[in-house]
Amino acid sequence: MPAPVSLTEILPIDYPIIQAPMLGVTTPDMVAAIANAGGLGSLPVGGLSPEKTADLIRATKARTRKPFAVNLFTHETTLPVDPAELDAMQDWLAGLYAEYGLPFERRGPADFTFYGYRDQVAVLLSERIPVVSFTFGTLEPAVIDSLKRQGSRLIGTATSVREARLLAELGVDAVVAQGVEAGGHRGSFLTDEALPQVGLMALLPQVAAAVSVPVIAAGGLFDAGTVKAVFGLGAAGVQLGSYFLASDESGASAAYKEAVLNAGDTATTLTRAFSGRWARGIRNGFMARVEQSGLAILPYTYQNSLTAALRAYGQQHNLTDLIALWAGQSASQSRRGPCRQLLLSLVDALRRDPEPVF
Amino acid sequence: MPAPVSLTEILPIDYPIIQAPMLGVTTPDMVAAIANAGGLGSLPVGGLSPEKTADLIRATKARTRKPFAVNLFTHETTLPVDPAELDAMQDWLAGLYAEYGLPFERRGPADFTFYGYRDQVAVLLSERIPVVSFTFGTLEPAVIDSLKRQGSRLIGTATSVREARLLAELGVDAVVAQGVEAGGHRGSFLTDEALPQVGLMALLPQVAAAVSVPVIAAGGLFDAGTVKAVFGLGAAGVQLGSYFLASDESGASAAYKEAVLNAGDTATTLTRAFSGRWARGIRNGFMARVEQSGLAILPYTYQNSLTAALRAYGQQHNLTDLIALWAGQSASQSRRGPCRQLLLSLVDALRRDPEPVF
């Protein structure tokens, strides 16, 4: 195995540590705090309108002069929905909304507006975003070309060797290897056989052996020990999400943070109940009720749109049974505090090691 | 985290490397080869009669004068089966057996004989087995006492922090932390919420922090890099199964070995189709057909008994669609060769490390 290219050589950062993009949790304050402390902050904008995307980028730039990454969802937005399944899920959700006194507006298959990453590229170019990361698929070659011509570095997300190879062939600068331990949405996009659920201990060395671009490890990392371990397995960097979930800059509600800090190693599961895509979160009432309903869960992002108002209500009222408590399998090992301190205490612990990995 | 007790201090071995018990694959030759080379061989006897258990132990002793472990299945053998579900599964399996010209003998719920670990304890005591490992549960206190009084070391299997804590409280000498990457049966026994599916990167450090006995890492380990990584995460030893699957001493058929060496990182899945208990194996025709049947899979070991003749036929005729191709998520990284060479090449690579872990 050749020594991996250092991530700090190809990205404008001091430490090869990436704050994972967590849509709904990551705030411009979080991204800026990580950037200001020398890590790579990631601003998630998946599925947002170009206007909202630009607003968030500008809000982040107002808080830091350091570079940061913007993270896209690159799934196809034109997936059809079965009208009968759409009706059945809406019937069921309308009942659930009513339980909380919330209005529910029924929609037909044509009443959904989904923004895709192609709608956001012009904003990324005009804002001269130095690092563009993405998940749920690939980028089309024309987009890769235009971003690269402007000097953007590209980071794709893989949950299998096959996905990593495909991303490397497309010309990304680095690949995130997302182990099954990771919280939030699986980045999987080649799911013809089944959803890849490979543990990081198996995934990382196999991905690192398969591609020549730097590999960034993600999933279950929470301290100097786990970070050091993945460097030994061929990682050139790490991406941590749950580690920053309970931080001061996190947008998670107080109840969500509390749930994360109390989650055990087996508290989470993979579910499609909230969004229609597989994601890891702490088991709660909504997941259980969708499962008990026996209904077909709609494809992403139909399911996501229909549950959005309920999740927002749950977030506002600290009702953990209504919100997606995305979290990884080591989430309980995370800590409260400012992101800067969380990042730098990790860096310090790694630097104190007799054989520092960076 | 206190430095873990060295496994070589409490077990009669030179290297803290355990060959995982693989029922149907592990032979007395394999166990003896590992023992003779300085590792801990594990002879699987789960569910076997006392006579067969004694025969296998003596066959192994005839091949080595070194100590080895005997591995028990410690599930309760008195689980009831739903008569209607038993009928339906037998109807379906009778059709499948007929496709291969195999006779199928229908049985009633009372026609099954299952041996449990309690039936085997007398043999273990009279054979003075120095290390008794077990999976699928705990051992009852009287059995623990009698084995310990004779000087046996006990190793339990955990797939969650809760299981590890329970085993440690019962007085085991070491705990195997089995990550979701591992091939073969999940050792899980506290499944009231859901089957634990924790990746080793998340499971191991949390287990190591929770118990004071040495922790043995299992799942996805296949080389010096992965072994070194888990020592850094708090392991005092490792248990490798797939690594020895294609070895000369393995009882796997030629077709099974070939399938293992060609398995990709996503080739395996967890299934109950073969035995009634969750286990990781390479996807094949039998799994797919059981799934398509929509039938309720019978509890362990009813399902296991009913599929036994079909699996034996598949093993004899190299039909990989009929046999349980148990394998972990890094199984393709294993190699052919004598077990002694596989073990010692791993030891050599670890010892050549500038910071050897043992």
Interface residues (C-beta under 8 A of the other chain):
Chain A: S160 V161 R162 G179 V180 E181 E193 A194 P196 Q197 V198 G199 L200 M201 A202 L203 P205 Q206 V207 G219 G220 L221 F222 D223 G225 T226 K228 A229 V230 G232 L233 G234 G264 D265 T266 T269 R283 G328 Q329 S330 S332 Q333 E355
Chain B: S160 V161 R162 G179 V180 E181 E193 A194 P196 Q197 V198 G199 L200 M201 A202 L203 P205 Q206 G219 G220 L221 F222 D223 G225 T226 K228 A229 V230 G232 L233 G234 G264 D265 T266 T269 R283 G328 Q329 S330 Q333 E355
